[in-house]
């Protein structure tokens, strides 16, 4: 009887440890990892377009590429990311280009082994080159860039990324945007994680 009383606390403790470890199991699906990636991207530049929607300016949409790098988990669901984007093709008139370099926090709203949904808010510098016939406003500006993205797992290291980004250029002043610019667009690319997902 004394042996049974001594073993009972040990059995209860072992059961409790088993339950607690089961509660933390999903954490193995989202280890902190460094990632890099690239994507083709398209943006409504909000210069010379009737609407700021990313779907309403197809004949003047800017096209380009974006490269990004980040850490998906610095603290809990909070991560950081840095983006560089070069939009050198098409636009309104010949010679229009846009580039931006931003960085900031990202927050994982949903994190699963095969699927993640995240939101971010970045800030940095953007530059715009306007057509020679209407160069007013050309230059570099501080920009703010909220966005959202979905990533879907292909393999343990590779993910497909779908991203939407909305930008605010509050300092821009020109003939076709004297109250700032609000470019918006989307891209689809591939993310490579340096540490594989379990």
C-alpha positions in Angstrom: 0.0 0.0 0.0 2.8 2.4 0.8 4.4 1.6 -2.6 1.1 2.5 -4.3 0.9 5.8 -2.5 4.4 6.6 -3.5 3.9 5.7 -7.2 0.6 7.6 -7.6 2.3 11.1 -7.5 4.9 9.9 -10.0 2.2 8.6 -12.4 0.2 11.8 -12.1 3.3 13.9 -12.8 4.2 11.8 -15.8 0.7 12.2 -17.2 0.8 16.0 -16.6 4.2 16.2 -18.4 2.7 14.3 -21.3 -0.2 16.6 -21.6 2.0 19.7 -21.4 4.3 18.5 -24.1 1.2 17.8 -26.3 0.2 21.4 -25.8 3.5 22.7 -27.1 3.7 20.3 -30.1 2.4 22.9 -32.7 5.4 25.1 -31.9 7.6 22.6 -33.8 5.8 23.6 -37.0 6.9 27.2 -36.7 10.6 27.3 -35.7 12.4 30.6 -35.9 14.1 30.6 -39.3 15.8 33.0 -41.7 14.2 33.1 -45.2 15.0 34.7 -48.5 12.9 34.9 -51.7 12.1 36.7 -54.9 9.0 37.4 -56.9 7.8 39.1 -60.1 5.5 41.9 -59.1 3.1 44.4 -60.7 2.0 47.7 -59.3 -0.5 50.5 -60.1 1.8 53.5 -59.6 -1.1 55.8 -58.8 0.5 58.3 -61.3 -1.6 59.0 -64.4 -4.2 56.3 -63.5 -7.8 57.1 -62.8 -8.0 54.8 -59.7 -5.6 53.5 -57.1 -6.8 49.9 -57.3 -4.1 47.4 -58.3 -6.6 46.0 -60.9 -7.7 49.2 -62.6 -4.6 50.4 -64.5 -3.5 47.4 -66.7 -2.4 49.5 -69.7 -0.1 51.5 -67.4 0.8 49.0 -64.7 4.5 48.9 -63.7 6.2 45.5 -63.8 9.4 44.4 -62.0 11.0 42.1 -59.4 11.2 42.1 -55.7 13.8 40.4 -53.4 13.1 39.9 -49.7 14.7 38.5 -46.6 13.6 38.1 -43.0 13.3 36.1 -39.9 9.8 34.7 -39.4 9.9 34.6 -35.6 11.9 37.0 -33.4 9.4 36.9 -30.5 6.3 34.8 -30.6 4.4 35.6 -33.8 6.5 38.7 -34.5 9.1 38.7 -37.2 11.1 41.2 -39.3 11.5 41.6 -43.0 13.4 43.8 -45.5 12.2 44.2 -49.2 13.8 45.7 -52.3 11.7 46.2 -55.4 12.6 47.4 -58.8 9.8 48.3 -61.2 11.4 49.2 -64.5 9.0 48.2 -67.2 5.9 49.8 -68.7 4.1 52.6 -66.7 2.6 55.8 -68.0 4.7 57.1 -70.9 8.2 56.0 -71.7 10.9 56.1 -69.0 8.7 55.7 -65.9 10.4 53.7 -63.2 9.9 53.1 -59.5 12.1 51.4 -56.8 11.8 51.1 -53.1 13.7 49.7 -50.1 11.7 49.1 -47.0 12.0 47.1 -43.7 9.9 46.5 -40.7 8.0 44.1 -38.5 5.7 41.3 -39.6 3.1 39.5 -37.6 2.0 35.9 -38.2 -1.8 35.8 -38.0 -2.1 32.1 -38.9 0.8 29.7 -38.7 0.6 26.1 -39.8 3.1 23.7 -41.1 1.7 23.9 -44.7 0.2 27.4 -44.6 0.9 30.8 -43.1 -0.9 34.2 -43.2 1.0 37.3 -42.2 0.7 41.0 -42.1 3.5 43.6 -42.1 4.1 47.3 -41.8 7.3 48.6 -43.3 9.0 51.9 -43.9 11.9 53.2 -46.0 12.7 55.1 -49.2 11.1 55.0 -52.6 12.2 56.7 -55.7 10.3 57.5 -58.9 11.6 58.4 -62.4 8.9 60.1 -64.4 8.6 60.5 -68.2 10.7 63.4 -69.6 7.6 65.2 -70.7 6.3 65.5 -67.2 9.1 65.2 -64.7 7.6 67.3 -61.8 7.8 65.3 -58.6 10.6 63.0 -59.7 13.0 62.0 -56.8 13.2 60.0 -53.6 10.6 60.0 -50.7 10.0 58.4 -47.4 7.3 55.7 -47.8 5.2 53.5 -45.6 4.1 50.1 -46.8 1.4 48.0 -45.0 0.8 44.6 -46.7 -0.3 41.0 -46.3 0.9 37.7 -47.6 0.0 34.0 -47.8 2.7 31.3 -48.0 1.9 27.7 -49.0 4.4 24.9 -48.5 5.9 23.1 -51.5 8.7 21.2 -49.7 10.4 21.4 -46.3 12.3 24.5 -47.5 10.4 26.0 -50.4 7.1 27.9 -50.2 4.9 29.7 -52.8 4.2 33.3 -51.7 1.2 35.4 -52.6 1.6 39.1 -51.5 -0.4 42.3 -51.6 1.2 45.6 -50.8 -0.2 49.1 -50.4 2.2 52.1 -50.2 1.9 55.6 -49.0 4.2 58.3 -50.4 2.9 61.3 -48.4 5.7 63.8 -49.5 5.1 63.4 -53.2 4.0 66.5 -55.1 3.5 66.6 -58.8 1.0 67.4 -61.6 -0.6 63.9 -61.3 -0.4 63.4 -57.6 -0.1 66.6 -55.5 -1.4 65.0 -52.3 1.0 62.1 -52.2 0.9 58.8 -54.0 -0.6 55.5 -53.0 0.8 52.7 -55.3 -0.6 49.2 -54.7 0.1 45.9 -56.2 0.8 42.2 -55.8 3.3 39.5 -56.6 3.7 35.7 -56.6 7.1 34.2 -55.8 9.1 31.6 -54.1 10.5 31.6 -50.5 13.4 29.5 -49.4 13.8 28.8 -45.7 17.3 28.2 -44.4 16.0 25.7 -41.8 13.5 23.1 -43.0 10.0 22.9 -41.6 9.4 19.8 -39.6 
